[in-house]
Amino acid sequence: MKALIPSLCATTLTLSLASTQVIAEMQTETVEYTVDGSTFTGYLAWDDEAEGERPGVLVVHEWWGHNEFAREQAERLAASGYSALALDMYGEGKVADHPEDAQKFMKEATSDPDKVKARFMAAMELLQNHDSVDSDRIAAQGYCFGGAVVLNMARLGVDLDGVVSYHGALGSPIQAEAGKVKARVQVYTGGADQMVPSEQVAGLVREMQDAEVDLTLVSFPGVLHSFTNPEADRIASEFDMPVGYDQAAAERSWNGTLRFYDEIFAE
């Protein structure tokens, strides 16, 4: 397991403000930061009129990259009382419009597990240092590729209160170990998701039970991959992919996530 955990001392993090936008009581900032010489783009959202520090939530994008969908999720979290950072796992402005590019970017990003954790930890540090955030109350949620990322951060014992995976891959060469996982885990998956078959679902349940992890898993019957993203139907048509938006599942998973955060941050 030690080989999977990078030396954070070797990770350099610098931050510059790219732009700021104020919408009613919500503030958003696009920030650029560097990790080991590469440039990454984050998107912060928070309610500036809320008093005191509040929990922070990291948002990890789908395999398409740090796009508008990821930013919208950060804004939704800010509207719900959290400070949120939609982070960037690809860097250098990489955002895909075609599945072949998305696959390429994802493979590049995950080729070295040390880099994955270093990029996540740099974004987590950025969020924790924001004036609006209680650095001791941090969660992470991810979509598709991002769902797998946040689950692996939990497996590695990152100090998170909770992680939420939406239609993310559930199998991993990194396995949870009893006593190591600090985060409570919540998973939402589609019962008809060809990319996350029932074997993966059952495997995750066994893994988390064996590691004594607090797991909540919801499987939506007949629901496809990418069910939270309204763009999924267009993508399915354009690229002949087995994905699809499901409004009911999207709403149920979002409402369940907010209840989950209410619970873990009240403890």
CORQUIUR-V335402 format. One record per residue. N is the residue number from 1. RES is the residue in three letters. SS is DSSP state (h for helix, s for strand, l for the rest). PSI is psi in degrees with one decimal (999 if undefined). NEAR is the number of other C-alpha atoms within 10 Angstrom. Layout:
n = {N/N}
res = {RES/RES}
ss = {SS/SS}
psi = {PSI/PSI}
near = {NEAR/NEAR}
//
This chain:
n = {1/2/3/4/5/6/7/8/9/10/11/12/13/14/15/16/17/18/19/20/21/22/23/24/25/26/27/28/29/30/31/32/33/34/35/36/37/38/39/40/41/42/43/44/45/46/47/48/49/50/51/52/53/54/55/56/57/58/59/60/61/62/63/64/65/66/67/68/69/70/71/72/73/74/75/76/77/78/79/80/81/82/83/84/85/86/87/88/89/90/91/92/93/94/95/96/97/98/99/100/101/102/103/104/105/106/107/108/109/110/111/112/113/114/115/116/117/118/119/120/121/122/123/124/125/126/127/128/129/130/131/132/133/134/135/136/137/138/139/140/141/142/143/144/145/146/147/148/149/150/151/152/153/154/155/156/157/158/159/160/161/162/163/164/165/166/167/168/169/170/171/172/173/174/175/176/177/178/179/180/181/182/183/184/185/186/187/188/189/190/191/192/193/194/195/196/197/198/199/200/201/202/203/204/205/206/207/208/209/210/211/212/213/214/215/216/217/218/219/220/221/222/223/224/225/226/227/228/229/230/231/232/233/234/235/236/237/238/239/240/241/242/243/244/245/246/247/248/249/250/251/252/253/254/255/256/257/258/259/260/261/262/263/264/265/266/267}
res = {MET/LYS/ALA/LEU/ILE/PRO/SER/LEU/CYS/ALA/THR/THR/LEU/THR/LEU/SER/LEU/ALA/SER/THR/GLN/VAL/ILE/ALA/GLU/MET/GLN/THR/GLU/THR/VAL/GLU/TYR/THR/VAL/ASP/GLY/SER/THR/PHE/THR/GLY/TYR/LEU/ALA/TRP/ASP/ASP/GLU/ALA/GLU/GLY/GLU/ARG/PRO/GLY/VAL/LEU/VAL/VAL/HIS/GLU/TRP/TRP/GLY/HIS/ASN/GLU/PHE/ALA/ARG/GLU/GLN/ALA/GLU/ARG/LEU/ALA/ALA/SER/GLY/TYR/SER/ALA/LEU/ALA/LEU/ASP/MET/TYR/GLY/GLU/GLY/LYS/VAL/ALA/ASP/HIS/PRO/GLU/ASP/ALA/GLN/LYS/PHE/MET/LYS/GLU/ALA/THR/SER/ASP/PRO/ASP/LYS/VAL/LYS/ALA/ARG/PHE/MET/ALA/ALA/MET/GLU/LEU/LEU/GLN/ASN/HIS/ASP/SER/VAL/ASP/SER/ASP/ARG/ILE/ALA/ALA/GLN/GLY/TYR/CYS/PHE/GLY/GLY/ALA/VAL/VAL/LEU/ASN/MET/ALA/ARG/LEU/GLY/VAL/ASP/LEU/ASP/GLY/VAL/VAL/SER/TYR/HIS/GLY/ALA/LEU/GLY/SER/PRO/ILE/GLN/ALA/GLU/ALA/GLY/LYS/VAL/LYS/ALA/ARG/VAL/GLN/VAL/TYR/THR/GLY/GLY/ALA/ASP/GLN/MET/VAL/PRO/SER/GLU/GLN/VAL/ALA/GLY/LEU/VAL/ARG/GLU/MET/GLN/ASP/ALA/GLU/VAL/ASP/LEU/THR/LEU/VAL/SER/PHE/PRO/GLY/VAL/LEU/HIS/SER/PHE/THR/ASN/PRO/GLU/ALA/ASP/ARG/ILE/ALA/SER/GLU/PHE/ASP/MET/PRO/VAL/GLY/TYR/ASP/GLN/ALA/ALA/ALA/GLU/ARG/SER/TRP/ASN/GLY/THR/LEU/ARG/PHE/TYR/ASP/GLU/ILE/PHE/ALA/GLU}
ss = {l/h/h/h/l/l/l/h/h/h/l/l/s/s/s/s/s/s/s/s/s/s/s/l/l/s/s/s/s/s/s/s/s/s/s/l/l/s/s/s/s/s/s/s/s/s/s/l/l/l/l/l/l/s/s/s/s/s/s/s/l/l/l/l/s/l/l/h/h/h/h/h/h/h/h/h/h/h/h/l/l/l/s/s/s/s/l/l/l/l/l/l/l/l/s/l/l/l/h/h/h/h/h/h/h/h/h/h/h/h/l/l/h/h/h/h/h/h/h/h/h/h/h/h/h/h/h/h/l/l/l/l/s/s/s/s/s/s/s/s/s/s/s/l/h/h/h/h/h/h/h/h/h/h/h/l/l/l/l/l/l/s/s/s/s/s/l/l/l/l/l/l/l/l/l/l/l/l/l/l/l/l/l/s/s/s/s/s/s/s/l/l/l/l/l/l/l/h/h/h/h/h/h/h/h/h/h/h/h/h/l/l/l/l/s/s/s/s/s/s/l/l/l/l/s/l/l/l/l/l/l/h/h/h/h/h/h/h/h/l/l/l/s/l/l/l/h/h/h/h/h/h/h/h/h/h/h/h/h/h/h/h/h/h/h/h/l}
psi = {-29.0/-31.4/-19.1/-8.3/117.3/161.6/107.9/-16.9/-24.3/-3.8/122.8/137.3/119.0/153.4/136.8/143.8/120.3/-42.6/156.1/137.9/136.7/122.7/107.7/-121.3/-10.0/135.8/144.7/145.8/133.2/122.4/144.4/136.8/160.3/143.3/115.6/42.4/-7.2/147.2/135.2/155.0/126.2/162.4/110.8/141.0/134.7/160.6/110.9/-18.5/-9.9/139.7/141.3/174.2/147.5/166.5/152.3/145.6/127.4/136.9/120.7/125.9/167.2/179.8/-12.0/-24.7/-175.4/90.5/-170.1/-34.7/-44.8/-40.2/-38.1/-36.7/-37.0/-41.5/-38.6/-39.7/-39.5/-39.5/-20.0/5.6/8.8/160.7/131.1/146.3/113.0/109.0/176.7/119.1/-10.7/-42.6/170.7/29.7/21.3/110.9/127.9/145.1/-10.6/142.0/-32.5/-40.5/-39.9/-43.4/-41.8/-47.6/-40.1/-42.3/-40.5/-43.0/-31.9/5.3/-24.8/106.3/-29.9/-39.9/-39.4/-49.3/-39.7/-41.6/-40.0/-45.2/-34.5/-43.2/-39.1/-41.4/-41.0/-46.3/-44.4/-30.8/-3.1/142.6/-27.4/-5.8/135.9/106.9/-15.4/-3.9/93.8/136.1/172.4/140.6/145.1/156.2/127.5/-117.7/-43.8/-31.3/-40.1/-38.2/-49.2/-34.0/-40.2/-33.4/-38.9/-44.7/-35.7/-3.3/20.1/142.0/77.8/145.6/-34.4/157.7/147.5/127.2/124.7/123.0/44.5/155.7/137.1/-19.8/151.3/146.5/-18.4/124.2/138.9/142.2/140.4/131.4/-8.6/-34.6/121.5/-28.1/145.6/149.3/133.8/133.1/133.6/125.5/155.8/133.4/-20.4/19.5/108.7/-20.7/-15.1/77.7/168.3/-27.8/-38.3/-40.1/-49.2/-38.0/-39.4/-42.2/-46.2/-46.4/-47.6/-34.9/-44.8/-32.9/2.5/43.6/141.5/102.2/133.3/124.6/129.7/125.2/124.8/114.7/134.8/3.3/139.8/176.7/151.2/29.6/-15.7/-16.1/116.0/-18.4/-6.3/-36.9/-40.2/-42.3/-41.2/-43.3/-43.1/-37.0/7.2/51.7/146.8/63.9/161.7/141.0/141.0/108.1/-42.5/-45.4/-38.0/-44.1/-42.6/-41.1/-38.2/-46.0/-37.7/-36.5/-43.7/-38.3/-39.6/-46.1/-38.4/-42.2/-52.7/-31.8/-10.1/-12.6/999}
near = {8/8/8/14/15/16/12/13/7/10/16/14/17/13/15/11/11/13/11/13/11/13/8/9/12/17/18/23/17/18/19/19/22/20/21/13/11/13/17/22/23/24/26/24/28/28/24/16/10/13/8/10/15/21/21/28/28/25/31/30/27/26/24/23/26/26/18/12/19/24/23/15/22/27/24/16/22/24/16/12/14/24/33/30/33/31/30/27/30/25/22/13/13/17/17/17/10/12/14/11/16/18/14/12/20/18/13/11/16/16/10/12/15/16/19/20/24/22/24/22/17/20/26/21/12/19/26/21/12/14/12/20/21/17/17/14/19/27/24/29/26/26/27/25/22/27/27/23/29/29/29/23/23/24/23/21/16/17/16/21/21/26/28/30/28/27/29/26/22/24/19/15/6/14/17/24/17/15/10/16/22/19/25/18/25/21/24/26/29/27/19/18/22/13/18/20/16/16/10/15/20/12/14/21/16/12/17/19/14/12/17/15/22/14/16/13/15/17/17/19/12/10/21/24/25/28/28/25/18/15/14/20/18/14/19/15/12/10/11/10/14/17/25/23/21/21/13/13/21/18/12/14/23/18/11/16/19/12/11/19/19/11/11/15/15/8/6}
//
